[in-house]
Amino acid sequence: MKKVKIILMLLICLFLSTCNDKGSNTTNTYNTTSDNTTSDNTTTTTTSGSVFIYAYSTSGEYAYNAHKVVNTCYGTNSSGYTSAPFYSTLTHDLKDRLPSSKWSYPVKSLQGHIISSSWENLWDGNIDMSLHQAEVIYDNGTGNTEYGFWTGTKSDGTFSGINCRDWSYGSSSTDNGTWGSLLINDNSSWINNGTKLCNSNTFFLCFMYN
């Protein structure tokens, strides 16, 4: 009888030990899965990019000096930002200078002011902050109604058809170019404020994106 009791006790101990091992293994498996999930989420998280508008120079230029802008505003820098001129030409609509995959990026000044919640929203008739307020060009030009920049661009971001003979040396004192106002944000005049003579001192802008 004693032998039977001893055998039963041994069986009970063996059973309890096996259960504990299974519980321990289950816990470890759960932790491993949790870690893998965290790792997967981390690797798929991406940082949204931005578009920055900035002035080519601190002074205005005649329209035929656009070649200077091209030389300055094209290319990719060491930080991975690609630059382009902020105007339209016969072959390039301003809107399409930014790859469509990046149209959701917010548009800012170099000082960090938000000009538009996205590149796409630049072309909906207004912007969130004037380029002057955003300090893209910030000086005492607020009293000058001609305070603007060359665009060659309609309000929808496409070529206006008027850009001083495609920003060329061939433009004369009687040619015109579409320009935008640095002071306006609540209507499309910020990008299409009419035309002015190509020998007017008007700013050129560039933009860059990552």
N, C-alpha and C positions, 0 to 999 in steps of 0.2 A: 504493500500500500504506500509506503514511504517512497519507494522508487517511482511509483506512478505520479505522486505529487511533485517530486523533483523534476520529472520529465515535463509535466504540465507547466511548471514555473519557468523552465528553460524555454519552452515554446512561446510562452507569453512574452518573455524578455526579448526573444528573437523577433517576434512580430512588432513590438513597440520600437525596436531599433530600426527596423526596415521602414516604418512609417515616418520616423524622424528624418531619415536619409532622403526620402522622397520629398518631404516638405522643404528641406534645405535646397534640394536641386531645383524645385519649382521656383523658389525665391530667386536663386541665382539666374535662372533663365529669364525671369521677368526683368531683372536689373539689366541684363545684357541687351534685351530688346529695347528697353527704354533708352539706353546709351546710344544704340544704333539710330533710333528715331531722332534723337537730339542731333546727332552728327549729320544725318541726312538733311534736317531742316537748316542747319548751319550752312551746309555747302550749297543749298539752293537759294539762299538769301542774297539778293543783289542790292547794290546801292544805286538809287536813281541819279541820272546825270543832270546837267544844267546847260543852259545856253546863256552866254554873256555878251551883251552889246557894249561896244566901247568906241571911243573916238579915234580916228586915224591920226589926227593931230589936234593941237589946241587952237588952231586958226583955220579960217575958211580957205577954200581952194577954188580956182576956176574949174569948170567941169572937165576941161581937156587934161587936167592933171590926174585923172583917174588911174593912169598907168602907175603912178606912185603907190596908190592904194593896192593895186593888184600885186605889186612887188612885196608889199608889207603884210597883206592880209591873207596870203595863201600859204598853206603848209601846216605841218604838225610839229608842235614844240616838244621839249624833253619831258613835259608833264603829261603828254598824251592828248593835248587839246588841239583840235583842228580849227583853223581860221579861214574865213571867207569874207569877201566884200558884202556890205549890207546894201546892195542895190541890184536892180535888174538890168539885163542886157538883152540884145536880140536873141541870144541863144540860151539864156538862163533866167527864168523867173526867180525872183528873190525867195519866194515861198519854198521852191524846190531845191534851194542851195543846201538846206538841211535834210538829211535822209529821213524819209517818212517814218522810219522806226523810232525816231527821236522827237517826233512832233508833240508828244505829251510832256516833254521836258519843260520845266518852268524857265522863263526868260528873265534875267536879272541884269543889273549893272555890276561893274566890278566891285562896287561898294556893298553889294548884297541886297539892294532894293529890288523888289519884285515889280517888274514892268508888266508882265502878263503871266497868268497861271500856267500857260503853255504856249508853245510856238504856234500851234493851230489857232489859238484864240487871239493871236496878233491880228488876224484877218477877219474878225467878226464886226468891225466897225468902230472899235474903241480899244483902249488899253487901260490897265489899272492905275498907272502912274506916268506922267509925262516924262520924257527923256531928260528934261531939265531938272525936274524934281528928283529923278533917280540919280542925278549927278553924272550922267553919261557925259554931258558937257555942262559944267556948272560955272557960270561967271555972271557978268552984269548985263547979259543980253535980254533980260526979261522985258525991257522997254522997247525992244525992236520987233515989230510985227514980221519982219523978214528973217527972223532968227530960226534957221532951219538947216536941213541936210539934203543932199542929193539922193534921190531914190529911183527914178525911172520906173516907178511902181504904182499900180492901182491899189485900191483899198483891199482887194481880195488877194494881194500878194503876187499878182502876175504883172508882166511887162506892160507899161503904159503906152509904149510906142513913141515916147518923146524923151530921149535921153542924150541930147547934144551929139547926134550922129554916132550913137553908141560910145559915148565918152571919148571921142577921138580928137586928135589935133585938127581934124578937118572942120570942126564946128566953128562957126563964125559968130560975130557979135550979134547977129540977128537970129541965131538958133536958140532953142529953148530946151529946158529939161524939167521933168517933174521933180518936185521937192516936197519934203515933209516938215512939219513944224515941231520944233523941240519943246514948245510950250503947251501943246494941246494933248489931251488924253481922252476926252469924252466924245469924240467923233473921228471919222476917218481922215480928217485933215492932218492927223499926226504923221501919216505916211503919204497922203496925196493932197497937198494943199495948193494944187494948181501948178503952173509953170513959171519959170523965171529965165532970164537971159543967161546963157552959158558962161558969160564973162562976169558973173556975180560971184562974190566971195561967199561960198556956202560950204558947210562942213561935209566931210565924208565920214561914214561910220563903217566899222567892221564888226564881226561877231565870231565867237568861238564856242566850241562844244566838245564834250568828252564822250 
